Amino acid sequence: MKNFEFINPVKLLFGDGQIAKIFNEIPTNSKVLMTYGGGSIRKNGVYDQVIKALEGFDVVEFGGIEANPDYSTLIKAVKICKENKIDYILAVGGGSIIDGSKFIAAAAKFDGDAWDLIVKQLPIEDALPLASVLTLPATASEMNSGGVISRRETKEKYPFGSPLLFPKFSVLDPTVIYSLPKKQIMNGIVDTYIHIVEQYLTTTDHYMVTDRLAEGVLKNLIELSSTLMADGTPDYDTCANYMLTATMGLNGWTSMGATADWATHMIGHELTALAGLDHGLTLAIVYPATMKVMRKEKHAKILQYAERVWNITEGSEDERIDAVIAKTEEFFIQVGMKVRLSDHAVGQDVIDTIVERFEERNQNLGEGGIVTPAHVRMILEDRL
């Protein structure tokens, strides 16, 4: 286990009816920027609940933040923050809204070209305080300090982060899941699953605590997925367990002292930027091939994953690895994913562009940089 420092200061308000408590969490007399997406919060009642909870505050609304939030949209909100002297940001939505709001919070306190905070990874030295009301479990952005934003005009997508971007609090009301389309739940299940395996399926350096936590969360997802994806509205307890499982996927608890991967995420970001594929979908496409191509480097941990998560104990080591790779892909298919690039009209030209980008950046991926651009090509060509 590696040395580590851990802090997660996010206060969670979890359960039905918790949105009403927002009023007590935001400092009195704050001027609040309320950010949200395309309007689904007006249909499911969340908007009305939030507005009621914000009675007495000076509220400026900013809607229209996209899935995979775009820089050109977010920079408009940054201008609003500066012109209106916003004190606090309340993000109401899923991971994209929260990620975008984190960028707004940082850029509103930055005097230079805000894109440099992303592409040049400049240190974030100040940020507006922000909080969130989660409407789509998936990314755990409600309980971490990172985010990802896109710039569609240049077909780029990059991660960013800072301890200053932890939400002050996040409201998690499981009843919001009742109205979610199955496609969004499907993407959330896969996103959470890959968050966990990217922190878990690396090395076997005595991560006893975090390994068991990760394995438990993975088994939760497998167990919950059939009920979540079945016809009809899932029950409250299923929704509550799923919502907390998704938050656990990337709130730091399963990565303490461990070595992380993130190759699949970085490759997936490029597929989203270049081909417009949903984030969760890109992960379902890429991860089985990441396991396959990197099976030698991840040999011992794949065998542990096979036994502890999927109960695969029979056959030779190679047969068990083959079996668990197939089982993982089968799981993604069962929740509704089409896991081949050819299913989405993505061909060799996109693969070539992605590989060229990593080569131009001189960028290796994975734990210890074990995933080279050559490996990226092998991974993507396996998914044609």
HELIX and SHEET records of a PDB file:
HELIX    1   1 GLN A   18  LYS A   21  5                                   4    
HELIX    2   2 ILE A   22  GLU A   25  1                                   4    
HELIX    3   3 SER A   40  LYS A   43  1                                   4    
HELIX    4   4 VAL A   46  ALA A   53  1                                   8    
HELIX    5   5 TYR A   71  ASN A   84  1                                  14    
HELIX    6   6 GLY A   95  ALA A  107  1                                  13    
HELIX    7   7 ASP A  116  VAL A  119  1                                   4    
HELIX    8   8 SER A  141  MET A  143  5                                   3    
HELIX    9   9 ARG A  152  THR A  154  5                                   3    
HELIX   10  10 PRO A  163  LEU A  165  5                                   3    
HELIX   11  11 PRO A  174  SER A  179  5                                   6    
HELIX   12  12 LYS A  182  TYR A  200  1                                  19    
HELIX   13  13 MET A  208  MET A  229  1                                  22    
HELIX   14  14 TYR A  236  MET A  248  1                                  13    
HELIX   15  15 TRP A  253  SER A  255  5                                   3    
HELIX   16  16 ALA A  263  ALA A  275  1                                  13    
HELIX   17  17 HIS A  279  VAL A  293  1                                  15    
HELIX   18  18 HIS A  299  TRP A  310  1                                  12    
HELIX   19  19 GLU A  317  GLN A  334  1                                  18    
HELIX   20  20 LEU A  341  HIS A  344  5                                   4    
HELIX   21  21 GLN A  348  GLU A  360  1                                  13    
HELIX   22  22 GLU A  367  GLY A  369  5                                   3    
HELIX   23  23 PRO A  373  ASP A  382  1                                  10    
SHEET    1   A 6 LYS A  11  PHE A  14  0                                        
SHEET    2   A 6 PHE A 169  LEU A 172  1                                        
SHEET    3   A 6 LEU A 130  LEU A 136  1                                        
SHEET    4   A 6 TYR A  88  GLY A  94  1                                        
SHEET    5   A 6 LYS A  31  THR A  35  1                                        
SHEET    6   A 6 ASP A  58  PHE A  62  1                                        
SHEET    1   B 2 GLY A 146  ARG A 151  0                                        
SHEET    2   B 2 GLU A 156  GLY A 161 -1                                        
END                                                                             
